[in-house]
Structure formats: structure tokens, C-alpha cells
Amino acid sequence: MKILIGIVAIIVLAFLLVPQFFFIVDETQQALVLRFGDFDRVKHNPGLNVKVPFIETVIKYDKRLLRFDAPP
């Protein structure tokens, strides 16, 4: 019985921690990765990316709006 409880606890922890390691960039977005609040890198390509949990944060922007160049 203790083994079953241990396995269930590991599965629950995995479901809680694994999403903290990954983020998805859509093809209409670009993502800024901040390490401790300072700029670290930009992700332009769509897909699954990796980040360091609790140290890096991700801010996503819609890159369709960033290509608009208004006349002065």
C-alpha cells in the first residue's frame, strides 16, 4: 500500500512540475524570456521550448501587431 501511495505522489508531482519546464510559442507569437526579470533571449520560432522553472519567466507578444509600421 505504501508503494502505491508513493507512486501516486510522484505522478501528482510530475503533473505539477513538468509544465513549469516548458512553454509553447504559437506561430503568431514571439516570446521574451526573462531571467530574474532581466532580458535573456527572444524566441521567434513556433513550437515547444524549455525554460528554467521559478528562475525564468516568459512574456508572449503577438508578432502580427509588431510588423505594422505607421507613417509618421
C-alpha positions as CSV (number, residue, x, y, z in Angstrom):
1,M,0.0,0.0,0.0
2,K,2.9,2.4,0.8
3,I,4.3,1.8,-2.7
4,L,1.0,2.7,-4.3
5,I,0.8,5.9,-2.3
6,G,4.4,6.8,-3.3
7,I,3.7,6.2,-7.0
8,V,0.6,8.3,-6.9
9,A,2.5,11.1,-5.1
10,I,5.3,11.0,-7.8
11,I,2.7,11.2,-10.6
12,V,0.9,14.1,-9.0
13,L,4.3,16.0,-8.5
14,A,5.2,15.3,-12.1
15,F,1.9,16.7,-13.4
16,L,2.5,19.9,-11.3
17,L,6.2,20.4,-12.1
18,V,6.6,19.3,-15.7
19,P,4.5,22.3,-17.1
20,Q,6.9,24.6,-15.3
21,F,9.8,23.5,-17.5
22,F,8.1,24.0,-20.9
23,F,6.3,26.8,-22.8
24,I,4.7,26.9,-26.2
25,V,5.2,29.7,-28.8
26,D,2.4,29.9,-31.3
27,E,3.2,30.8,-34.9
28,T,1.5,34.2,-34.4
29,Q,3.6,35.0,-31.3
30,Q,7.1,35.7,-30.1
31,A,8.2,35.2,-26.6
32,L,10.6,37.2,-24.4
33,V,12.4,35.0,-21.8
34,L,13.3,37.0,-18.7
35,R,15.8,35.6,-16.1
36,F,15.2,37.2,-12.7
37,G,13.3,40.0,-14.5
38,D,16.2,40.9,-16.9
39,F,16.1,40.2,-20.6
40,D,17.8,36.8,-21.6
41,R,16.6,35.8,-25.0
42,V,13.8,36.0,-27.7
43,K,12.0,33.0,-29.2
44,H,10.7,33.8,-32.7
45,N,10.1,30.2,-33.9
46,P,6.9,28.4,-33.1
47,G,7.0,25.2,-31.1
48,L,7.8,23.8,-27.7
49,N,10.6,25.5,-25.7
50,V,12.4,24.9,-22.4
51,K,12.9,27.3,-19.5
52,V,14.3,27.0,-16.1
53,P,11.4,26.9,-13.6
54,F,11.0,29.6,-11.0
55,I,14.0,31.5,-12.4
56,E,12.9,32.4,-15.9
57,T,9.5,33.9,-16.9
58,V,8.0,34.1,-20.3
59,I,6.1,37.1,-21.8
60,K,4.4,36.4,-25.1
61,Y,3.6,39.1,-27.7
62,D,1.5,38.9,-30.8
63,K,4.0,39.5,-33.6
64,R,1.3,40.3,-36.2
65,L,0.9,43.7,-34.4
66,L,4.7,44.3,-34.3
67,R,5.0,44.3,-38.1
68,F,2.7,47.3,-38.5
69,D,4.7,50.4,-39.4
70,A,2.6,53.5,-39.1
71,P,3.6,56.6,-41.2
72,P,4.9,59.5,-39.0
